[in-house]
Amino acid sequence: MKQPITGFHKDEEGDWVAELECGHNQHVRHDPPWQLRPWVTTKKRRESRIGHQLDCKKCDRGEPKDNMV
């Protein structure tokens, strides 16, 4: 299920996590060559993705909301 990004935070290991409108969190790592997301590397680029929709597998599985930071 597609859900819009509402914000970002870093996890305990320093990786970026997207906060979704549904209450779930999703890692958005830039880890070439496996994951190409150069937009997570700067604040301006991350902010440009607010409202962009990501496929939320947790919604698809009916999981409860994540604890927000």
Secondary structure, DSSP 4 states (H G I P E B T S, - for coil): -EEEEEEEEE-TTS-EEEEETTS-EEE---BTTTB--GGGGSHHHHHHTTT-EEE-HHHHTTPPPPPP-
